[in-house]
Amino acid sequence: MPLAAPPSCANPKPVLHLEGLRKAYGVGTPLEVEVLHGIDLTLHGGEFAALIGPSGSGKSTLLNLIGLLDTPTHGEVHVQGRPTVGLNDAERTALRGRSLGFVFQFHHLINAFSVIDNVMMPALLGGAKPDAATRDHALELLDAVGLAMHAHKHPTELSGGQQQRVAIARALMIRPPILLADEPTGNLDSHSADDVFALFRRFNQTFGCAVLLVTHDPRIAARCDRVLELLDGRLVSDHQQSTQA
């Protein structure tokens, strides 16, 4: 069955807006240090952007704030037009569960569960039933990443590149309007990295979901439509580029 783009993912309106975002640690102590210094950023539906910068520039901190895994010291994070700083934990968890997909350098699959159960996990945590429709959608995603034949294996039976493809299928299970990826190719060889990037690009084009991909790999950044550069906690460059992905 071909993957169909849901209407909510095919909208070029802003899906993410950061306004004056600051993050400090050790607030109110002599060791207080600010690592993000007023980030302003808007990401629209269907954009494919790379976030680059040296180690220690604040990329992972910024991604954690965007992913509602942490809260800023100052400023606001709007997800699909909704301000999030004032939300309680339950509200943040619910919004994250229906709006944000995550793929990390280390796939964080649960080895005790089968591949298809790992893919279904975000939907089940969001209240979906483990019924035939949920399993069919998970299998459809596994087929899209070329792993349907491995659905009932366990992650430990797959290669690193295959496990990362499972993680991508899992992130797409909720059809998120925003897909966040933190060094998703950093633990892979160049061939596997190219395969994983091709999947991100395919799902970006199929679903129209916005992709924000943190990478140290200049080859990967060069293939993204927009490149954001973070340096010492400040967004120092934001440019569009012509790509041939």
N, C-alpha and C positions, 0 to 999 in steps of 0.2 A: 504494500500500500504506500503511495507516495506521501511524503510529508507535506502538509498544507500549512500555510502561514495563517495564524490566527489574526483576526482584525486588530487586536490590541497591540500586536507587534509590528504592524505595518503602517505606523503613524509617524510622520516626520516631526511631530511636535517635540519640544524638550522633554526628555525623560529624566534628566538629572540636572540640577542646578546647585552649584556651591556659591555661597555668598560670604565673603570675608572670613573664610575658614581658618581658624587658628587652633593649634594644639600644643599644650605645655604639659610637662610632667613635673611632679614635685611641687605643685602649686602651693604657694604660701610658706615654703621652706627655703633655707639658704641655698638648696640645691636645685631650685626651680630652673627649668630650661625649656624654652619654646622651640619646637621642632618644625612647625608649620606657621608661616607668617602671612596670613591673609590671602588665602587662595580663592580666586573667582574663576568659575568654570561652568560652561553649559554643554551638555551632550544631548544631541537630538536622536530620535528614533532612526535606526538604520546606519548611524555613523560607526566607523571602524577606526578606533584611535589607539595609538601606542603611547604609553607613559614611560619615558626614559629618564635616566639620571644616574649619577654614581652612587655607590653604596653609601648609606647614611644621609642621602638627600631628602628622605621622608616619603618615598614611594609607598612602602608597605603601610606606614601610618596613615597616609591619605586613603589608600584602598580600604583600610579597616574602618575609617570614618564613612566613606561612601557606602560600604557594605553594612553599615549600622551595627558593626561589631564593637564600636567604641563611640564615645561622644566628644564633640569638640569643646575646647575651652571657651571659644567665642565663635560666632558666626552660625550659619544655618546650612543644612543639607536638605534640599527638596528632592524627593523621589516621586516621579509622576505628578508633580505639582503640589505634593503634600509636604509641609514642613515637618521635620522629624525630631528636632532637638527636644521638644516638649513632650514627646510620646513616652509612655511608661514602657517597662520591659516587655509586657505582653503585646502591646501595640506595635512595638518595634519588631518583635519576633514575627508577628503576623504579616506586617508589611514586607519584611525581608523574605519571608517564605513565599509570597506571591509575586514579588517584583524583581528579585535578584537571584541570578545563578552564579555559582562560584566554581572556578577551576584553579587549583593551586599547583605549585611545582611538584609537591608530593601529593599523590592522588587521594590519600586518606580514605581508601576503600575499606570496608569492614570484611576481613578475611573469613570470618565465621559464616557470612552470608554468601549466597550465590551471586553471580554477576547480575542477573535480572533483578534480584531482591535489592542489590545496591542501587540500581538505576531507579527502582520504584520508591526508594526511601524518602526523597523530598515530598512526593505526593502523599505518601502515607502519613508523614509527619504533619502535613497540612490538612489532614482529615479525610483524605480519599480512602475508599474501601479497596482492599486487595482483591478486587474482582477481575473478571475477564477483560473488561475494558481497560483497566489500569495496566494489566499485564500485557495486553495487546499494544498499548501505546509504548510501554517500555521496550517491547520486542521490536517495534517499528524503529525506535531510536537506535537500538543495537544493530539492526539491519543497516541503518543509515551510516553507522560508523564501521560497518564491515565485520561485526562480531556476533551476529544472531546465532551462529552455530556454536558459540561458546556461552550461551545464556545461562546454562545450568552448571557451568564450572565455577570454581572459586577463584578469586583474584590471584592467589598464589600460583595458579596454573597458567597464568598469562605473562607475556613479556611486559617490560616497562612501558613501551609504546602502546601496547594493547590496553594496559591498565589506565593509561591516561585517556585513551579513547572512551573507555567505560566512564571515566570521570566527566568527560564532556557530555556524554549521553545523560548521565545523572543530572548535570547542571541544567539541561534542557527539558527535563521531565515536567517542570511546572510552566513551560513556555514563557520564560521570563522576558520582560521588555528590556532588561539590562543584564548583560553577561560580563562578569568581572573575572579576569584571569591574572594570577600573580605568578610570573615566571613559569608558564605552563610547559615551556619547551626546555627549561634550564637543566633538566635532569635527563635529557634525551640526546641521542646521536643526531647528526644533521639530517639524515634521511627520515627518522621518526619525527623530528621537529618539523620538517616540511610537511609531512602527512598531517600532523596535528594542526598546523597553521591552516592547511587547506580545509580542514573540517570547520574551523572557526569561520573562515571566509564563506564556506558553503552555507552554514546555518545563518550567518549574518545576511546573506543575500536571499535565502529562502524565507526566513522569518521576518526580516527587517529589524531584528533586535540590535540595539546598540551594543558594541563590544568595546571594552576598555581593557587593554592588554599591557601589563607591566613586563618589560623585557630588557635584558642587557645585550641582546643579540642584535647588532646593527642590520643583519640580513632580514630579520623579522620586522624590525621597525620600518625598514625601507619599503616593505610591502603593504604597510598600513596607509589608510587614506589621510590620516591626520596624526601628527606627532607632537606630543606635549612633553616639554623638558622641564624637569624639576631640579633645582640646584639650591642646596642649603635652605630647603624649606620654602622656596619661592618658585613660582611658575615663571620661568625666564624666557620660554619660547613656546609658541603655539602656531603651527603652520599646517596648511593643507598641502598635499603633494599628489602628483600623478603617479598612479601605480599600475602595474600589470600583474595582479595576483593570479 
